[in-house]
Amino acid sequence: MHRSTYWLAAGLLSCSFSLTGMARADALADVQKAGVLRVGVPQDYAPYGSVGADLQLQGLDIDVAKLLAQKLGVKIQLVPVASADRITWLQAHRSALLVSTLGRNAEREKAVDFSQAYAPFNNSVFGVANIKVANAADLAGKTIGVARGTLQDLQLTESAPKSATIKRYTDNNSLIQGYVTGHVQLVGSGDFVAYSLAEQAPDNKPVLKYVIHESACLVGVNKGEPALLAKVNDALTQAKKSGELNAIVRKWLNVPLPQKIAATYQ
């Protein structure tokens, strides 16, 4: 190839890559132009996302996705996605955002950017209202149920006093039945289990006693989308200040939005 032709081709190729990068870096403009926000959400992980009796998606993540679309002034298009594929789908631009119980870690930070936290994903101790437990020491002499081999089992085995009795169930469903039938009045579980407990024991809804291990859910945004990320953070900040986000978390998890998350706007 003639040198001048080579440099022309290289320049055109570079320009092409540059234009492609510019187009992909303006997802907010694309969303506003289309009037539709495509959001990847779970469909098999209640109470964050599942299919209801009316065959419509429902859950905490679903409500947050709808809230974001409302704040952005566009329609919502929910894109069900499996946990294992969600980041790949985002990177393939099948959705503009991920609202899918996404937690932050070093590996994921290489692939996507994260919003401020919008909901807890904690391991906690719950129990009937009239039992006073504010920390691990208060479990002395008490019986607490856990699903065998879970993180809660390991954490409580390590932190509970020797006089506490840890009753281990086969799985979360067995644990829930243990609480509903009154075999245990305290449970160590993920906050999402408290949702099922509240549904199945409406007259004896579990009360949050204390958090064993703290984590959070964040919205995933493709790398290089600062305008869209800023809009998402603005929307979440508004929803925290107005109480809308707290109402969504209470509705689906039966716990308040933790102050640490409620007061974080970045």
C-alpha positions as a Markdown table, in Angstrom:
| # | Residue | x | y | z |
|---|---|---|---|---|
| 1 | Met | 0.0 | 0.0 | 0.0 |
| 2 | His | 1.3 | 3.5 | -0.8 |
| 3 | Arg | 2.3 | 5.3 | 2.3 |
| 4 | Ser | -0.1 | 8.2 | 1.8 |
| 5 | Thr | -2.9 | 5.8 | 1.1 |
| 6 | Tyr | -2.0 | 3.9 | 4.3 |
| 7 | Trp | -2.1 | 7.0 | 6.5 |
| 8 | Leu | -5.4 | 8.1 | 4.9 |
| 9 | Ala | -6.9 | 4.7 | 5.7 |
| 10 | Ala | -5.5 | 4.8 | 9.2 |
| 11 | Gly | -6.9 | 8.2 | 9.7 |
| 12 | Leu | -10.4 | 7.2 | 8.5 |
| 13 | Leu | -10.3 | 4.1 | 10.7 |
| 14 | Ser | -9.3 | 6.2 | 13.7 |
| 15 | Cys | -12.1 | 8.7 | 12.9 |
| 16 | Ser | -14.5 | 5.8 | 12.7 |
| 17 | Phe | -13.5 | 4.5 | 16.1 |
| 18 | Ser | -13.7 | 8.0 | 17.5 |
| 19 | Leu | -17.2 | 8.5 | 16.2 |
| 20 | Thr | -18.3 | 5.1 | 17.5 |
| 21 | Gly | -16.9 | 6.0 | 20.9 |
| 22 | Met | -18.7 | 9.3 | 20.8 |
| 23 | Ala | -22.0 | 7.7 | 20.0 |
| 24 | Arg | -21.6 | 5.1 | 22.7 |
| 25 | Ala | -20.6 | 7.7 | 25.2 |
| 26 | Asp | -23.9 | 9.6 | 24.8 |
| 27 | Ala | -26.4 | 7.0 | 26.1 |
| 28 | Leu | -28.4 | 9.7 | 28.0 |
| 29 | Ala | -29.0 | 11.5 | 24.7 |
| 30 | Asp | -30.1 | 8.2 | 23.1 |
| 31 | Val | -32.5 | 7.5 | 26.0 |
| 32 | Gln | -34.0 | 11.0 | 25.8 |
| 33 | Lys | -34.3 | 10.9 | 22.0 |
| 34 | Ala | -36.1 | 7.5 | 22.1 |
| 35 | Gly | -38.1 | 8.5 | 25.1 |
| 36 | Val | -37.5 | 5.0 | 26.6 |
| 37 | Leu | -35.2 | 3.7 | 29.3 |
| 38 | Arg | -34.2 | 0.1 | 28.9 |
| 39 | Val | -33.2 | -1.4 | 32.3 |
| 40 | Gly | -31.9 | -4.9 | 33.0 |
| 41 | Val | -33.7 | -6.4 | 36.0 |
| 42 | Pro | -34.0 | -9.8 | 37.7 |
| 43 | Gln | -37.1 | -12.0 | 37.2 |
| 44 | Asp | -36.4 | -14.9 | 39.4 |
| 45 | Tyr | -35.1 | -13.4 | 42.6 |
| 46 | Ala | -37.9 | -12.2 | 44.9 |
| 47 | Pro | -38.4 | -9.7 | 46.4 |
| 48 | Tyr | -36.0 | -7.8 | 44.1 |
| 49 | Gly | -37.5 | -9.1 | 40.9 |
| 50 | Ser | -40.0 | -11.8 | 40.1 |
| 51 | Val | -43.1 | -12.6 | 38.0 |
| 52 | Gly | -46.4 | -11.9 | 39.8 |
| 53 | Ala | -49.7 | -13.7 | 39.5 |
| 54 | Asp | -50.6 | -11.3 | 36.7 |
| 55 | Leu | -47.5 | -12.4 | 34.8 |
| 56 | Gln | -46.0 | -8.9 | 35.3 |
| 57 | Leu | -42.6 | -8.2 | 36.7 |
| 58 | Gln | -42.6 | -7.0 | 40.3 |
| 59 | Gly | -40.2 | -6.3 | 43.1 |
| 60 | Leu | -37.8 | -3.8 | 44.7 |
| 61 | Asp | -35.6 | -3.5 | 41.6 |
| 62 | Ile | -38.6 | -3.2 | 39.3 |
| 63 | Asp | -39.9 | -0.3 | 41.4 |
| 64 | Val | -36.5 | 1.4 | 41.4 |
| 65 | Ala | -36.2 | 1.0 | 37.6 |
| 66 | Lys | -39.6 | 2.5 | 37.1 |
| 67 | Leu | -38.7 | 5.4 | 39.5 |
| 68 | Leu | -35.6 | 6.2 | 37.5 |
| 69 | Ala | -37.5 | 6.3 | 34.3 |
| 70 | Gln | -40.1 | 8.6 | 35.9 |
| 71 | Lys | -37.4 | 10.9 | 37.2 |
| 72 | Leu | -35.8 | 11.0 | 33.7 |
| 73 | Gly | -39.1 | 11.8 | 32.1 |
| 74 | Val | -39.2 | 8.7 | 29.8 |
| 75 | Lys | -41.0 | 5.4 | 29.5 |
| 76 | Ile | -39.6 | 2.2 | 31.1 |
| 77 | Gln | -38.7 | -0.9 | 29.2 |
| 78 | Leu | -37.8 | -3.8 | 31.6 |
| 79 | Val | -35.3 | -6.3 | 30.3 |
| 80 | Pro | -35.3 | -9.5 | 32.3 |
| 81 | Val | -31.7 | -10.8 | 32.7 |
| 82 | Ala | -30.0 | -13.6 | 34.6 |
| 83 | Ser | -27.5 | -12.7 | 37.2 |
| 84 | Ala | -24.7 | -14.4 | 35.4 |
| 85 | Asp | -25.3 | -12.5 | 32.1 |
| 86 | Arg | -26.3 | -9.1 | 33.4 |
| 87 | Ile | -23.0 | -7.3 | 32.9 |
| 88 | Thr | -22.5 | -8.8 | 29.5 |
| 89 | Trp | -25.9 | -7.6 | 28.5 |
| 90 | Leu | -25.2 | -4.1 | 29.7 |
| 91 | Gln | -21.9 | -4.0 | 27.8 |
| 92 | Ala | -23.7 | -5.2 | 24.7 |
| 93 | His | -26.0 | -2.2 | 25.0 |
| 94 | Arg | -29.1 | -4.4 | 25.4 |
| 95 | Ser | -30.0 | -2.1 | 28.3 |
| 96 | Ala | -28.8 | 1.3 | 29.3 |
| 97 | Leu | -28.8 | 0.5 | 33.0 |
| 98 | Leu | -28.7 | -2.5 | 35.4 |
| 99 | Val | -31.0 | -2.5 | 38.4 |
| 100 | Ser | -30.4 | -6.1 | 39.5 |
| 101 | Thr | -29.1 | -6.5 | 43.1 |
| 102 | Leu | -25.7 | -5.5 | 41.8 |
| 103 | Gly | -23.0 | -5.1 | 44.4 |
| 104 | Arg | -19.6 | -3.4 | 44.0 |
| 105 | Asn | -16.3 | -5.3 | 43.8 |
| 106 | Ala | -12.9 | -4.7 | 42.3 |
| 107 | Glu | -13.5 | -7.0 | 39.3 |
| 108 | Arg | -16.9 | -5.5 | 38.4 |
| 109 | Glu | -15.4 | -2.0 | 38.7 |
| 110 | Lys | -13.2 | -2.8 | 35.7 |
| 111 | Ala | -16.3 | -3.5 | 33.6 |
| 112 | Val | -19.0 | -1.0 | 34.7 |
| 113 | Asp | -19.5 | 2.2 | 36.7 |
| 114 | Phe | -21.7 | 2.3 | 39.7 |
| 115 | Ser | -24.3 | 4.7 | 41.0 |
| 116 | Gln | -24.8 | 5.6 | 44.7 |
| 117 | Ala | -26.4 | 2.8 | 46.7 |
| 118 | Tyr | -30.2 | 2.5 | 46.5 |
| 119 | Ala | -31.1 | -0.4 | 48.8 |
| 120 | Pro | -29.5 | -2.7 | 51.4 |
| 121 | Phe | -28.5 | -6.2 | 50.8 |
| 122 | Asn | -27.6 | -7.1 | 54.3 |
| 123 | Asn | -27.4 | -10.1 | 56.6 |
| 124 | Ser | -29.3 | -9.3 | 59.7 |
| 125 | Val | -31.0 | -10.7 | 62.8 |
| 126 | Phe | -34.8 | -10.4 | 62.9 |
| 127 | Gly | -37.3 | -11.5 | 65.5 |
| 128 | Val | -40.6 | -11.0 | 67.2 |
| 129 | Ala | -41.2 | -7.5 | 68.5 |
| 130 | Asn | -41.2 | -8.2 | 72.2 |
| 131 | Ile | -37.7 | -9.8 | 72.3 |
| 132 | Lys | -35.0 | -7.2 | 72.9 |
| 133 | Val | -31.9 | -7.9 | 70.9 |
| 134 | Ala | -29.6 | -5.1 | 69.8 |
| 135 | Asn | -26.3 | -6.9 | 69.2 |
| 136 | Ala | -24.7 | -10.3 | 69.3 |
| 137 | Ala | -24.2 | -10.2 | 73.1 |
| 138 | Asp | -28.0 | -10.0 | 73.6 |
| 139 | Leu | -28.3 | -13.4 | 72.0 |
| 140 | Ala | -27.1 | -15.0 | 75.3 |
| 141 | Gly | -29.5 | -17.7 | 76.4 |
| 142 | Lys | -31.6 | -17.3 | 73.3 |
| 143 | Thr | -32.3 | -19.6 | 70.3 |
| 144 | Ile | -31.8 | -18.2 | 66.8 |
| 145 | Gly | -32.6 | -20.0 | 63.6 |
| 146 | Val | -30.3 | -19.9 | 60.5 |
| 147 | Ala | -30.1 | -21.8 | 57.2 |
| 148 | Arg | -27.3 | -24.3 | 57.5 |
| 149 | Gly | -24.0 | -23.4 | 55.9 |
| 150 | Thr | -25.0 | -19.8 | 54.9 |
| 151 | Leu | -22.9 | -16.7 | 55.6 |
| 152 | Gln | -25.3 | -15.9 | 58.5 |
| 153 | Asp | -24.6 | -19.3 | 60.0 |
| 154 | Leu | -20.9 | -18.7 | 59.9 |
| 155 | Gln | -21.2 | -15.2 | 61.2 |
| 156 | Leu | -23.4 | -16.0 | 64.1 |
| 157 | Thr | -21.4 | -19.1 | 65.0 |
| 158 | Glu | -18.4 | -16.8 | 65.3 |
| 159 | Ser | -20.1 | -13.9 | 67.1 |
| 160 | Ala | -22.9 | -15.3 | 69.3 |
| 161 | Pro | -22.2 | -16.1 | 73.0 |
| 162 | Lys | -21.6 | -19.7 | 73.9 |
| 163 | Ser | -25.0 | -19.7 | 75.8 |
| 164 | Ala | -26.9 | -19.0 | 72.6 |
| 165 | Thr | -28.4 | -21.9 | 70.7 |
| 166 | Ile | -28.1 | -21.8 | 66.9 |
| 167 | Lys | -30.9 | -23.9 | 65.3 |
| 168 | Arg | -29.8 | -24.8 | 61.8 |
| 169 | Tyr | -32.4 | -25.5 | 59.1 |
| 170 | Thr | -31.8 | -27.2 | 55.8 |
| 171 | Asp | -32.5 | -24.1 | 53.7 |
| 172 | Asn | -34.3 | -20.7 | 53.8 |
| 173 | Asn | -37.7 | -22.2 | 53.2 |
| 174 | Ser | -37.3 | -24.4 | 56.2 |
| 175 | Leu | -36.1 | -21.5 | 58.2 |
| 176 | Ile | -39.1 | -19.4 | 57.2 |
| 177 | Gln | -41.4 | -22.3 | 58.3 |
| 178 | Gly | -39.6 | -22.5 | 61.6 |
| 179 | Tyr | -40.4 | -18.9 | 62.3 |
| 180 | Val | -44.0 | -19.0 | 61.0 |
| 181 | Thr | -44.8 | -22.1 | 63.1 |
| 182 | Gly | -43.2 | -20.5 | 66.2 |
| 183 | His | -40.3 | -23.0 | 66.6 |
| 184 | Val | -37.9 | -20.0 | 66.6 |
| 185 | Gln | -38.6 | -16.4 | 67.4 |
| 186 | Leu | -35.2 | -15.1 | 66.1 |
| 187 | Val | -33.6 | -15.7 | 62.7 |
| 188 | Gly | -30.4 | -14.7 | 61.1 |
| 189 | Ser | -30.9 | -14.2 | 57.4 |
| 190 | Gly | -30.6 | -11.9 | 54.4 |
| 191 | Asp | -33.0 | -9.0 | 54.5 |
| 192 | Phe | -34.8 | -10.5 | 51.5 |
| 193 | Val | -35.9 | -13.4 | 53.7 |
| 194 | Ala | -37.6 | -10.9 | 56.0 |
| 195 | Tyr | -39.9 | -10.1 | 53.1 |
| 196 | Ser | -41.1 | -13.8 | 52.9 |
| 197 | Leu | -41.4 | -13.9 | 56.7 |
| 198 | Ala | -43.6 | -10.8 | 56.7 |
| 199 | Glu | -45.8 | -12.3 | 53.9 |
| 200 | Gln | -46.2 | -15.6 | 55.6 |
| 201 | Ala | -46.6 | -14.3 | 59.2 |
| 202 | Pro | -48.6 | -11.0 | 58.7 |
| 203 | Asp | -49.7 | -11.1 | 62.4 |
| 204 | Asn | -46.2 | -11.6 | 63.6 |
| 205 | Lys | -44.0 | -9.7 | 61.2 |
| 206 | Pro | -40.3 | -9.9 | 62.1 |
| 207 | Val | -38.6 | -6.7 | 63.4 |
| 208 | Leu | -35.0 | -5.9 | 62.4 |
| 209 | Lys | -32.8 | -6.3 | 65.5 |
| 210 | Tyr | -29.4 | -5.6 | 64.2 |
| 211 | Val | -27.3 | -6.0 | 61.0 |
| 212 | Ile | -24.7 | -8.7 | 61.0 |
| 213 | His | -23.0 | -7.8 | 57.7 |
| 214 | Glu | -23.7 | -4.7 | 55.7 |
| 215 | Ser | -23.8 | -4.6 | 51.9 |
| 216 | Ala | -25.8 | -2.6 | 49.3 |
| 217 | Cys | -27.3 | -2.6 | 45.8 |
| 218 | Leu | -26.1 | -0.1 | 43.2 |
| 219 | Val | -27.2 | 0.7 | 39.6 |
| 220 | Gly | -24.8 | -0.4 | 36.9 |
| 221 | Val | -23.9 | 1.9 | 34.0 |
| 222 | Asn | -21.6 | 1.3 | 31.1 |
| 223 | Lys | -18.1 | 2.8 | 31.3 |
| 224 | Gly | -17.7 | 6.2 | 29.7 |
| 225 | Glu | -21.3 | 7.4 | 30.3 |
| 226 | Pro | -20.8 | 10.2 | 32.8 |
| 227 | Ala | -24.0 | 12.1 | 31.8 |
| 228 | Leu | -26.3 | 9.1 | 32.3 |
| 229 | Leu | -24.6 | 8.2 | 35.5 |
| 230 | Ala | -25.0 | 11.7 | 36.8 |
| 231 | Lys | -28.7 | 11.7 | 36.0 |
| 232 | Val | -29.2 | 8.3 | 37.8 |
| 233 | Asn | -27.4 | 9.7 | 40.9 |
| 234 | Asp | -29.5 | 12.9 | 40.8 |
| 235 | Ala | -32.7 | 10.8 | 40.5 |
| 236 | Leu | -31.7 | 8.6 | 43.5 |
| 237 | Thr | -30.7 | 11.6 | 45.5 |
| 238 | Gln | -34.2 | 13.2 | 44.9 |
| 239 | Ala | -35.9 | 9.9 | 45.8 |
| 240 | Lys | -33.9 | 9.6 | 49.1 |
| 241 | Lys | -34.7 | 13.2 | 50.1 |
| 242 | Ser | -38.4 | 12.8 | 49.2 |
| 243 | Gly | -38.8 | 9.4 | 51.0 |
| 244 | Glu | -39.8 | 7.6 | 47.9 |
| 245 | Leu | -36.8 | 5.2 | 48.0 |
| 246 | Asn | -37.4 | 4.5 | 51.7 |
| 247 | Ala | -41.0 | 3.6 | 50.9 |
| 248 | Ile | -39.9 | 1.1 | 48.2 |
| 249 | Val | -37.4 | -0.6 | 50.5 |
| 250 | Arg | -39.9 | -0.9 | 53.3 |
| 251 | Lys | -42.5 | -2.3 | 50.9 |
| 252 | Trp | -40.3 | -5.1 | 49.7 |
| 253 | Leu | -37.8 | -5.8 | 52.5 |
| 254 | Asn | -39.8 | -4.9 | 55.6 |
| 255 | Val | -36.9 | -2.8 | 56.8 |
| 256 | Pro | -36.1 | 1.0 | 56.5 |
| 257 | Leu | -33.6 | 2.4 | 54.1 |
| 258 | Pro | -30.4 | 2.4 | 56.3 |
| 259 | Gln | -29.2 | 5.8 | 57.3 |
| 260 | Lys | -25.8 | 5.1 | 55.8 |
| 261 | Ile | -27.4 | 4.6 | 52.4 |
| 262 | Ala | -30.1 | 7.4 | 52.8 |
| 263 | Ala | -27.4 | 10.0 | 53.6 |
| 264 | Thr | -25.1 | 9.0 | 50.7 |
| 265 | Tyr | -25.6 | 11.0 | 47.5 |
| 266 | Gln | -22.6 | 9.8 | 45.4 |
